[in-house]
Amino acid sequence: MIERPLKLAGNSDDDGDSSVVLETRKKTARPPLYKVLMLNDDYTPMEFVVAVLERFFGMSHAQAFEIMLTVHKKGVAVVGVFSHEIAETKVAQVMDFARQHQHPLQCTMEKE
């Protein structure tokens, strides 16, 4: 909590003292962040994964290609860190897009 003195105008005592009131403000905690993870599968084409990363995560082609290789080699990669609502939306967008194109690509989120 942050406390700072706040002088009140017109509240001087006869002996020259002025009143001081401490104003307390609660510091707002930052909301938790969530990692969006992309999982590897043996069926989704690498080019499709690159396209998804560019389209939904705003990555350059080079960045998307590097992340795609990480997903391919390690089985999973963090593709972004967001607030809960944004992470949830990104996961839904990727899953819907993959389904529309008949790919089994999986995207999940977990608390950071």
Residue frames as a rotation matrix with the C-alpha (Angstrom) as fourth column:
MET 1
0.576 0.818 0.000 0.00
0.818 -0.576 0.000 0.00
0.000 0.000 -1.000 0.00
ILE 2
-0.453 -0.676 0.581 1.11
0.659 -0.693 -0.293 3.51
0.601 0.250 0.759 -0.71
GLU 3
0.468 0.559 -0.684 0.63
0.864 -0.452 0.223 6.13
-0.185 -0.696 -0.694 1.98
ARG 4
-0.525 -0.614 0.589 1.18
0.664 -0.729 -0.168 9.80
0.533 0.303 0.790 1.45
PRO 5
-0.575 0.310 -0.757 0.33
0.577 -0.503 -0.644 12.78
-0.580 -0.807 0.111 3.62
LEU 6
-0.261 0.598 0.758 -2.62
0.729 -0.393 0.561 14.86
0.633 0.698 -0.333 2.57
LYS 7
-0.930 -0.079 -0.359 -2.97
0.308 -0.702 -0.642 18.31
-0.201 -0.708 0.677 4.11
LEU 8
-0.014 0.988 0.152 -6.48
0.993 -0.004 0.117 19.51
0.116 0.152 -0.981 4.68
ALA 9
-0.659 -0.193 0.727 -7.09
0.292 -0.956 0.010 23.17
0.693 0.219 0.687 3.96
GLY 10
-0.079 0.659 0.748 -8.66
-0.525 -0.665 0.531 25.22
0.847 -0.351 0.399 6.69
ASN 11
0.766 0.340 -0.545 -8.01
0.214 0.665 0.715 22.66
0.606 -0.665 0.437 9.41
SER 12
-0.369 -0.914 0.170 -5.39
0.140 -0.236 -0.962 24.62
0.919 -0.331 0.215 11.35
ASP 13
0.291 0.363 -0.885 -5.61
0.926 0.124 0.356 24.56
0.239 -0.923 -0.300 15.10
ASP 14
0.978 0.135 0.162 -5.28
0.089 -0.961 0.263 27.84
0.191 -0.243 -0.951 17.04
ASP 15
0.598 -0.801 -0.022 -1.72
-0.095 -0.098 0.991 26.92
-0.796 -0.590 -0.135 18.05
GLY 16
0.142 -0.550 -0.823 -0.54
-0.911 -0.398 0.108 26.75
-0.387 0.735 -0.558 14.39
ASP 17
-0.657 -0.343 0.671 -0.63
-0.127 0.928 0.350 22.95
-0.743 0.145 -0.654 13.91
SER 18
-0.166 0.629 -0.760 -2.17
-0.986 -0.080 0.149 21.75
0.033 0.773 0.633 10.67
SER 19
0.363 0.394 0.845 -3.98
-0.469 0.860 -0.199 18.44
-0.805 -0.324 0.497 10.40
VAL 20
-0.501 -0.521 -0.691 -2.47
-0.865 0.320 0.386 15.68
0.020 0.791 -0.611 8.31
VAL 21
0.519 0.682 0.516 -4.50
-0.579 0.724 -0.374 12.75
-0.629 -0.105 0.770 7.07
LEU 22
-0.666 -0.734 0.134 -2.82
-0.425 0.521 0.740 9.69
-0.613 0.436 -0.659 5.57
GLU 23
0.412 0.759 -0.505 -4.45
-0.867 0.155 -0.473 8.56
-0.281 0.633 0.722 2.35
THR 24
-0.405 -0.522 0.751 -4.05
-0.304 0.851 0.428 4.83
-0.863 -0.055 -0.503 1.69
ARG 25
0.327 0.448 -0.832 -4.27
-0.941 0.071 -0.331 3.44
-0.089 0.891 0.445 -1.82
LYS 26
0.430 -0.145 0.891 -4.26
-0.050 0.982 0.184 -0.24
-0.902 -0.123 0.414 -2.61
LYS 27
-0.439 -0.623 -0.647 -1.83
-0.766 -0.116 0.632 -1.19
-0.469 0.773 -0.427 -5.32
THR 28
0.647 0.747 -0.155 -3.63
-0.696 0.495 -0.520 -3.14
-0.312 0.444 0.840 -8.01
ALA 29
-0.131 -0.666 0.735 -2.12
-0.149 0.746 0.649 -6.55
-0.980 -0.024 -0.198 -8.66
ARG 30
-0.476 -0.095 -0.874 -1.35
-0.872 -0.076 0.483 -7.43
-0.112 0.993 -0.047 -12.26
PRO 31
0.660 0.739 0.136 -3.58
-0.700 0.671 -0.244 -10.14
-0.272 0.066 0.960 -13.70
PRO 32
0.054 -0.661 0.748 -1.92
-0.080 0.744 0.663 -13.53
-0.995 -0.096 -0.013 -14.19
LEU 33
-0.043 -0.160 -0.986 -0.50
-0.974 -0.211 0.077 -14.28
-0.221 0.964 -0.147 -17.61
TYR 34
0.550 0.316 0.773 -1.05
-0.156 0.948 -0.277 -17.43
-0.820 0.032 0.571 -19.65
LYS 35
-0.597 -0.774 -0.214 1.27
-0.478 0.128 0.869 -19.19
-0.645 0.621 -0.446 -22.07
VAL 36
0.669 0.693 -0.269 -0.25
-0.633 0.342 -0.695 -20.30
-0.389 0.635 0.667 -25.36
LEU 37
-0.351 -0.791 0.501 1.32
-0.431 0.611 0.663 -23.60
-0.831 0.017 -0.556 -26.40
MET 38
0.424 0.395 -0.815 1.31
-0.903 0.255 -0.346 -25.29
0.072 0.883 0.464 -29.78
LEU 39
0.167 -0.274 0.947 1.61
-0.409 0.855 0.319 -29.08
-0.897 -0.441 0.030 -29.82
ASN 40
-0.625 -0.498 -0.602 3.21
-0.759 0.208 0.617 -31.25
-0.182 0.842 -0.508 -32.47
ASP 41
0.434 0.632 0.642 1.33
-0.304 0.773 -0.556 -33.89
-0.848 0.046 0.528 -34.44
ASP 42
-0.489 -0.696 0.526 2.32
0.183 0.507 0.842 -36.11
-0.853 0.508 -0.120 -37.34
TYR 43
-0.055 0.617 0.785 -0.32
0.937 0.303 -0.172 -34.84
-0.344 0.726 -0.595 -39.77
THR 44
0.823 0.391 -0.412 -0.47
0.277 -0.910 -0.310 -31.04
-0.495 0.141 -0.857 -39.85
PRO 45
0.480 -0.668 0.569 1.80
0.758 -0.012 -0.653 -29.68
0.443 0.744 0.501 -42.60
MET 46
-0.247 -0.697 -0.673 4.66
0.903 -0.418 0.101 -27.48
-0.352 -0.582 0.733 -41.43
GLU 47
-0.831 -0.048 0.555 3.58
0.369 -0.792 0.485 -24.74
0.417 0.608 0.676 -43.86
PHE 48
0.198 0.974 0.111 0.15
0.387 -0.181 0.904 -24.63
0.901 -0.136 -0.413 -42.21
VAL 49
0.420 -0.128 -0.898 1.73
0.903 -0.038 0.428 -24.17
-0.089 -0.991 0.100 -38.76
VAL 50
-0.699 -0.711 -0.077 3.88
0.684 -0.697 0.217 -21.32
-0.208 0.099 0.973 -40.11
ALA 51
-0.544 0.575 0.612 0.78
0.260 -0.577 0.774 -19.69
0.798 0.580 0.165 -41.63
VAL 52
0.504 0.738 -0.449 -1.09
0.634 0.037 0.773 -19.98
0.586 -0.674 -0.449 -38.30
LEU 53
0.053 -0.581 -0.812 1.78
0.931 -0.266 0.251 -18.39
-0.362 -0.770 0.526 -36.39
GLU 54
-0.882 -0.361 0.303 1.98
0.460 -0.796 0.394 -15.53
0.099 0.487 0.868 -38.86
ARG 55
-0.336 0.854 0.397 -1.78
0.242 -0.329 0.913 -14.97
0.910 0.403 -0.097 -38.98
PHE 56
0.617 0.748 -0.243 -2.79
0.359 0.008 0.933 -15.30
0.700 -0.663 -0.264 -35.32
PHE 57
0.591 -0.459 -0.664 0.40
0.733 -0.039 0.679 -14.37
-0.337 -0.888 0.313 -33.48
GLY 58
0.985 -0.072 -0.159 1.74
-0.123 -0.932 -0.340 -11.64
-0.123 0.354 -0.927 -35.77
MET 59
0.282 -0.937 0.205 5.08
0.144 0.252 0.957 -13.33
-0.949 -0.240 0.206 -36.32
SER 60
0.098 -0.381 -0.919 7.35
-0.941 -0.337 0.039 -12.71
-0.325 0.861 -0.392 -39.27
HIS 61
0.768 0.169 -0.618 7.92
-0.467 0.809 -0.358 -15.64
0.439 0.564 0.700 -41.60
ALA 62
-0.190 -0.940 -0.284 11.38
-0.288 0.329 -0.899 -16.24
0.939 -0.089 -0.333 -40.08
GLN 63
-0.602 0.034 0.798 10.04
-0.798 -0.041 -0.601 -16.19
0.012 -0.999 0.052 -36.49
ALA 64
0.453 0.876 0.166 7.15
-0.854 0.479 -0.202 -18.48
-0.256 -0.051 0.965 -37.39
PHE 65
0.536 -0.330 -0.777 9.50
-0.380 0.728 -0.571 -20.90
0.754 0.601 0.265 -39.13
GLU 66
-0.573 -0.809 0.133 11.78
-0.435 0.163 -0.885 -21.07
0.695 -0.565 -0.445 -36.06
ILE 67
-0.358 0.535 0.765 8.85
-0.872 0.101 -0.478 -21.71
-0.333 -0.839 0.431 -33.69
MET 68
0.677 0.618 -0.400 7.44
-0.730 0.635 -0.254 -24.34
0.097 0.464 0.881 -36.07
LEU 69
0.085 -0.737 -0.671 10.80
-0.298 0.624 -0.722 -26.16
0.951 0.261 -0.167 -36.00
THR 70
-0.758 -0.302 0.578 10.80
-0.615 0.032 -0.788 -26.04
0.219 -0.953 -0.210 -32.19
VAL 71
0.182 0.903 0.389 7.29
-0.903 0.310 -0.299 -27.53
-0.390 -0.297 0.872 -32.13
HIS 72
0.681 0.076 -0.728 8.37
-0.553 0.706 -0.443 -30.19
0.480 0.704 0.523 -34.61
LYS 73
-0.178 -0.891 -0.417 11.59
-0.225 0.449 -0.865 -31.15
0.958 -0.060 -0.280 -32.76
LYS 74
-0.922 -0.258 0.290 10.53
-0.304 0.016 -0.953 -30.76
0.242 -0.966 -0.093 -29.11
GLY 75
-0.620 0.741 -0.259 6.83
0.710 0.670 0.218 -31.58
0.335 -0.049 -0.941 -29.42
VAL 76
0.556 0.773 -0.306 5.64
0.831 -0.514 0.212 -28.30
0.007 -0.372 -0.928 -27.92
ALA 77
-0.640 -0.733 0.230 6.53
0.704 -0.680 -0.207 -24.61
0.308 0.029 0.951 -27.95
VAL 78
-0.019 0.555 -0.832 5.30
0.625 -0.643 -0.443 -21.43
-0.780 -0.529 -0.334 -26.31
VAL 79
-0.268 -0.013 0.963 3.94
0.928 -0.273 0.254 -19.21
0.260 0.962 0.085 -29.07
GLY 80
-0.283 0.138 0.949 2.91
-0.028 -0.990 0.135 -16.27
0.959 0.012 0.285 -26.90
VAL 81
-0.636 0.119 -0.763 2.09
0.771 0.137 -0.622 -15.02
0.031 -0.983 -0.178 -23.39
PHE 82
-0.541 0.583 0.606 -1.15
-0.018 -0.728 0.685 -13.13
0.841 0.359 0.405 -22.86
SER 83
-0.600 0.528 0.601 -3.88
-0.778 -0.211 -0.592 -12.23
-0.186 -0.823 0.537 -20.38
HIS 84
-0.610 0.387 0.691 -6.43
0.068 0.895 -0.441 -14.99
-0.789 -0.222 -0.573 -19.81
GLU 85
0.419 0.897 -0.139 -9.03
-0.040 -0.135 -0.990 -13.59
-0.907 0.421 -0.021 -22.22
ILE 86
0.357 -0.355 -0.864 -6.59
-0.911 -0.338 -0.237 -13.00
-0.208 0.871 -0.444 -25.04
ALA 87
-0.743 -0.650 0.159 -4.93
-0.616 0.757 0.217 -16.41
-0.262 0.063 -0.963 -24.60
GLU 88
-0.327 0.726 0.605 -8.34
0.154 0.673 -0.723 -18.09
-0.932 -0.143 -0.332 -24.60
THR 89
0.631 0.566 -0.530 -9.31
-0.358 -0.394 -0.847 -16.24
-0.688 0.724 -0.046 -27.78
LYS 90
-0.087 -0.761 -0.643 -6.05
-0.990 -0.006 0.142 -17.14
-0.112 0.648 -0.753 -29.54
VAL 91
-0.811 -0.185 0.556 -6.47
-0.236 0.971 -0.022 -20.84
-0.536 -0.149 -0.831 -28.67
ALA 92
0.101 0.945 0.311 -10.06
0.200 0.287 -0.937 -20.83
-0.975 0.157 -0.160 -29.95
GLN 93
0.552 0.074 -0.830 -9.07
-0.683 -0.530 -0.502 -19.05
-0.478 0.844 -0.242 -33.18
VAL 94
-0.476 -0.823 -0.310 -6.24
-0.872 0.394 0.292 -21.50
-0.118 0.409 -0.905 -33.90
MET 95
-0.715 0.239 0.657 -8.38
0.018 0.946 -0.325 -24.55
-0.699 -0.220 -0.680 -33.11
ASP 96
0.392 0.916 -0.083 -11.28
0.005 -0.093 -0.996 -23.30
-0.920 0.389 -0.041 -35.28
PHE 97
0.354 -0.348 -0.868 -8.95
-0.892 -0.404 -0.201 -22.45
-0.281 0.846 -0.454 -38.16
ALA 98
-0.743 -0.662 0.103 -7.26
-0.622 0.739 0.260 -25.87
-0.248 0.129 -0.960 -37.96
ARG 99
-0.385 0.694 0.609 -10.64
0.196 0.706 -0.681 -27.62
-0.902 -0.143 -0.407 -37.88
GLN 100
0.555 0.613 -0.562 -11.88
-0.357 -0.435 -0.827 -25.63
-0.751 0.660 -0.023 -40.89
HIS 101
0.204 -0.591 -0.781 -8.82
-0.972 -0.027 -0.234 -26.80
0.118 0.806 -0.579 -42.82
GLN 102
0.912 0.327 -0.250 -9.19
-0.298 0.943 0.146 -30.37
0.283 -0.058 0.957 -41.52
HIS 103
-0.127 -0.973 -0.193 -5.92
-0.166 0.213 -0.963 -30.43
0.978 -0.090 -0.188 -39.58
PRO 104
0.578 0.363 -0.731 -5.54
0.556 0.481 0.678 -31.97
0.597 -0.798 0.076 -36.11
LEU 105
-0.415 -0.792 0.448 -3.30
0.201 -0.560 -0.803 -29.12
0.887 -0.243 0.392 -34.87
GLN 106
0.467 0.522 -0.714 -3.62
0.800 0.094 0.593 -28.64
0.377 -0.848 -0.373 -31.10
CYS 107
-0.432 -0.488 0.758 -3.18
0.040 -0.851 -0.524 -25.39
0.901 -0.196 0.387 -29.22
THR 108
0.377 0.516 -0.769 -3.56
0.798 0.240 0.552 -25.03
0.470 -0.822 -0.322 -25.46
MET 109
0.130 -0.346 0.929 -2.90
-0.321 -0.901 -0.290 -22.54
0.938 -0.261 -0.228 -22.69
GLU 110
0.334 -0.050 -0.941 -1.51
0.818 0.512 0.263 -22.75
0.469 -0.858 0.212 -19.18
LYS 111
0.999 0.054 0.007 -0.89
0.041 -0.824 0.565 -20.29
0.037 -0.564 -0.825 -16.38
GLU 112
0.361 -0.926 0.111 2.61
-0.083 -0.151 -0.985 -18.84
0.929 0.346 -0.131 -16.46
